[in-house]
């Protein structure tokens, strides 16, 4: 299944929920605050910019934002909100013009690259876009394998009225597939799926080193909370040498 087939018009409509869910101010504002500070007045490039959940408010703060995005339906949603320049292409290979002080990749999106080689290429692509001392920021979940029952490869991550979410794991390939079941009033349900390759923090750090980065900081969230063994996700900041 190709990523451009997953992120079609229907997916873009479901994903874009202004003011609620992942678009709620309490979710978006801390990310925008941190990214604006890390940009230090320079240009920012968002890999997989999507419908502009983070890029639009970041640009409203005065940061010059450019994007790379594979899904044209997602970009159609973005174009309705702001005139942000975007290169259509894969975040592991596409090139945006100019030099940036910040490249960022939020909400587990690096996992959409389904091989380790592609994920390493994404780090190297970030490095190509950055000037000396530039930063690459990744927001990523920690694999929840400890929650898997012995001998099973599926985990319910959400169960609520009208919706059930299930992750299935292939621990040999480090793949997980999220299955989303949405129920209406009748007997029918809508099913959508999203495959990803999960990455352990230590593996992510090695990818960074292969691309010339050093880990500058890692926190449990955008507000700077301490990252611990119980943290379900992290925000990691990688930096190139200054010279």
N, C-alpha and C positions, 0 to 999 in steps of 0.2 A: 504494500500500500504506500503510495507516494504522499509526501507531506502536502503537496499542492492539491491532492485529492481529498485529504482530510479537512483542510482549512478552506472549504468551499463557501458558497453564499450562505447556506443554512448554518454552518458552523460560525461564520462571522456574525450573523444575526444573534445567535445564542450567546456568543462570547461577549458581545458589546452590551454592557448593562450599566449605562451612566448613572452614577450616584449610589450604586448598590453592589453587593458582592465584592469582587476584586477591584471594582471602580469606586468603592466607598471612600470618602475623604480620609477616614482613619486608617485605611490601607495604603492609599496612594501618597498622602502628604508626607509621611516619614521617609519614603523612598525618594521623593522629589527633593526634600530638604537635604538628604545625605548626598545625592548625586550632584546637586547644585554646588555644594561645598567642595566635593571632590573635583569638579571641573575647574575650579580655581580661576574662573573667568575665561577659560578657553572653550574650544568647540567640542561638542559631544556627538558621538555616533552610537545609535542604538541598533544592535543586531536583533532581527526579528521584531521590528517596531510594531507590527500588528495594526490595531485600530487607534494607536496613540494613547493608550491608557496612561503611560508615564511620560511619553514625549511631549504631548500637548501641554500639560501643566508645567513641565520643565521648561519648555520654550516660553511660556507665559512669565516665567521668572527671569527672563532675559538671557537664558543660555541658548547659544546657536546650536540647534539640533539637526542632524541628518539621520536618515534611517536606511537600513537594508531589510528587505522583506520579500519572501517568496510568493505569498498569497495575494493575488490581485483583488479578490473580494474583501480581504481585510484592508487593503489600501484604499478601496473605494469608500469604506467607512471613515478612514482617516481623512480623506480628502474633503469630506463633509464638515470636518471640524477645524482644520488648520492647513495652511499651505507650507507643509514641511517637506523639504527635498528628500526624495527616496530613490534608491537604486533597487530595481527589481532583480532579485537573485538570491542565491544560497549564502547564508552567513559564513560558511566555511571557505567560500571562494570569491564572492562578489567584492568589487572594489568601489569605494566612494571617493570622490575627488578631494584632494587637500589633505592636510595633517590635522590631527585631533589631540586634545589633551586627555580625553576620556572616551573609552568604549565601554558600553555596559550591556548586560544580557540578563533579563529578569525572569522570575517565576518559572524556573525549571526548564527554560526553553532550550538550553544546550542539549538536553536529553532527546530532543527531536532529531538530533544527529545520531543515527543508530549504530555506528561503529566507533571504536576507539580512534581509528585513524582520522575519521571525519572530525571528531571532537578535538584532537590535537591540531588539525588544520584550522579549526576555528580559533584556537589560541594564537596560532601563527598569523592568521589573518588580522586578528586584533593588533598584534605587535606591528604588522606592516602599516597600519593606519595611525600609529601613535608616534609622537615626537619623544625625544629623550625625557625620561622621568614620567612618561604618560602612564595612566592607570587603566586596568581592565577589571571591571566589577561584575561578579556573577552571583546571582541569587539562586540557591539550589537546595532542594530537600535532601535529607539524609535517608538512605534506604532503610525501610522499616522491617528488615528481615527478622529481627528478634521477635516481632509480633506474629510471625507465621506459626500456626500450629504444627507440631512435629509431623512430618510426612505429607504436608499439604503445601500447595503452591498458590493459594488464593487468599485474599484478605479483603473484607468489607471495610472501606474507609469512611463511608457515609451511608446512613440509613435514616430517612426521614419521610414525611408524608409526600407522596408523589415522586420520590427519587431514591434510587439506590446506586451507590458507586462501589465497584469491585476492582481491585488490582490483582492481576495474575503475574506470577514471576517465573522467569527462566533464569535460574542462577548460573547456568553454564555460560550463557551469552551476556549476562547482566542486563537482560531485557525485562521490562515490565510493560504490561498493557492495561490501561485504564478503560474499564467498561462502564458506561453511563446508561442507566435504565430510567426513563422518565415515563410516569404513568398519568393518564388522564382519567376522565370519569368512566369511560367504557372499559372493555376488556383488553384493549390493545395497549402496547407499550412501544416507545421509541428507543432504539438502541444506537449508541455511537461509541466509537472506540478510538483510543489514541495510544500508539506504541511509543515507547521511549527506551533509551539505554541509560540506566542509572550509574552514578559515579560516586565512589567513596571520596571523602575529603582528601585523604592522602594521595589517591590517584589523581585528583584534580590538581594538587600541588605539583606533582611530577609533570603533568601536562604543561603547567605554567613554566616550569624550569626548562623543559625542552624548547619552549618558545622564547626563552631569554628573560622571563619574569621572575621576580621574587615575591613571596607572599608578604604583603605589608600589614594586613590585619584580617581577622575573622571574628565576626560577631553572630549572635543567634538571630538578630533581626536588624532592621534599618535604624532602630533607635540606639544601637550600640550595646544591647544586652550581652552578657557573657555567654560565650559558646561553651556548652558542657556536653557530657556523654548523653544527656537526656534531651538535647535540643533537636527538634524535628527538622530544622532547616538552618541554613547559614547564609550570610552575606560575606563573601570573600573578596578582598581587594588585592590585586596583583599589580606590581609596578615594574617598569623598565628602569635600568640604570640611568642616572642623570646625564652621563656622558660616556 
